[in-house]
């Protein structure tokens, strides 16, 4: 039975930044001696044992105010409670402590509403609130401001955000909703420029990404874009020789309804400078003449500061190519009236050797598959070009999304190189059905593993069955036979086609061996192959005469290729040039003697942003060796076919193989590619032209079959590369008078 109970509360509080204990006792109350019991109240989600263990006060201990203060502080440090109070019931020589906590709520679900212009996924990139997260008011206010800033950056200066909190069925858990009122974008009505005397206002405003609102363009004001524009103005002036130029002042003037604004910029131009003398100091590896050859500025020219910076970068790259990673250039600019004299002090340092090379991120691909592609090696002097080439070769494997090399300097001046790779889904397995005008209904089963067991080997199995086409293929390729840059592989196939112009069955196989070359340069490779197949072909439905053949074809060929594209799929720059001669005949197990030659060119050019322009051309020629051979070749189905998306003559806008066959082939294509999702989804516009002939003397390059069109390519994990093109043929098909018109082409496994 309690005697003379006295209630008191102990509260941890902060006053002027000093923590202390506030004790409230009854008048004349004695200080208790022992703690009889400790109780916890208010915890709905936090375990009682966690609270007691953190409080670190045990029953039966002597009462100590300092220990209680420390226990409360430790509980606050858990980050789970917004308020903590410790009180108790005091008896004669003992006390029962009561620890009352108020928990922060726990997030059960995060919602966004009212956002039409910006998707939820975009917010989730910078709002890391996940279910189960402890919610503090300062967190929510911080994320609210981030949302507002994000809208400001996109021109929505009038956006508003309200935070709403909803309780759930489970005590202590809440749903948070950011209610967004996006408002309208603020438009730039007028941009005023002052202080410019030597450069016209129109010329300065032209470089700004921020534009005045006009009928033909948007005048959206974006704060982050405008800040970059201010830097662009200064950089532009410096490129014109005004090295002292700066933004003297600027301010933004809003309209009464804040739906539009005017920008006022004041610039200080300063003097225009020209290059005077340029001198070097401290160089030993290269002489002055060599360094001068890298200059982008000449004496008495306008001192373009951007070209000055590029020149220094080129010199640094020159030294890094020789292993001088620690090169430092100290520039000293001396002003003399309207001239600038430049003195560059070269601190060369010493060459850096490659110590170790690490590969990270390759969970599936074996390390040796990557290492054998490297041009830079441990123990050698570092070369910038070899590092860049190594990155390119790893990308060419087509197993990785990203390849990021980093360098770790060592105490002895050498470096470790770390290649961080991110693997992508390379294998594809799919089953389904499709429909096209050419093939009608087709069922498909595909298994392709380009990185079999992580060894870099390629294994594929294709099965297609339809009303007009049946195809079965099994193949395997080893890119590094016996750990040498020698490839070897085979394919076995059966193909049956039933089209309006031909019925054809092919069954056979091909074996191939290839090798990477180092001459004329190391972008070259060569491969040889032998093919044996049985061919049954009936073209009488197209020619109107008896035109059926059944023969065995044996051929031997070589392909010489130079490929310096930057990426294996969807290249941005570089070219692929190949020449493939082949011979066929009785000596090779066939029945028809002939020779065939094909030249292919693909050339890619990076233009604005990530837009890529490419040109493609194919030249082909096939003929017999002598009189009887030539007659046989004219009936041979190994002639060139044109039209559609056939592998011989791609001329979209016409049905596949609808433009006939011949001994001579020419096709030309231009293509402009636009990325939607980089390395995954693209749209493009294109133009094709080409034709086939049986007699080169009748070839008329002004009378090619032409088309234009548009389409897309989609690299879909587990499905592979899928393409769809719509082409409009301007010319009629054989024996027809009206243009071919629009034709749809569905493709699998082919890029641009």
Buried (B, 14 or more C-beta within 10 A) or exposed (E): EEEEEBEBBBBBEEEEEEEEBEEEBEEEBEEBEEBBEBEBEBBEBBEEEBBBEBBEBEEEEEBEEEBBBBBBEEBBEBEBBBEBBBBBBBBEEBBBBBBBBEBBBBBBEBEBEBBEEBEEEBBEEEBEBEEEBBBEEEBBEEBBEBBBBBBBEBBBBBBBBEBEEEEEEEEBBBBBBBBBEBBBBBBBBEBEBEBBEEBEEEEBBEEBEBBBBEEEEEBBBBBEBBEEBBEBBBBBBBBBBBBEBBBEEBEBEEEEEEBBBBBBBBBBBBEBBBBBEBEBEEBEBBEEEEBEEBBEBEEEEBBBBEBBEBBBEBBBEBBBBBBBBBBEBEEEBEEEEEBBBBBBBBEBBEBBBBBEBEBEBBEEBBEBBBBBBBBBEEEEBBBBEBBBBBBBBBBBBEBBBEBEBEBEEEEEBBBBBBBBBEBBBBBBEBEEEBEBEBBEEBEBBBBBBBBBEBBBBBBBBBBBBBEBBBBBBBBBBBBBBEEEBBBBBBBBBBBBBBBEBBBBBBBBBBBBBBBBBEEEEBBBBEBBBBBBBEBBBBBEEBEEEEBEBEBBBBBBBBBBBBBBBBBBBBBBBBBBBBBBBBBBBEEBBBBBBBBBBBBBBBBBEBEEEEBBBBBBBBBBBBBBEEEEBBEBBEBBBBBBBBBBBBEBBBBBBBBBBBBBBBBBBBBBBBBBBBBEEEEBBBBBEBBBBBBBBBEEEEBEEEEBBBBBBBBBBBBEEEBBBBBBBBBBBBBBBEEEEEBBEEBBBBBBEBBB
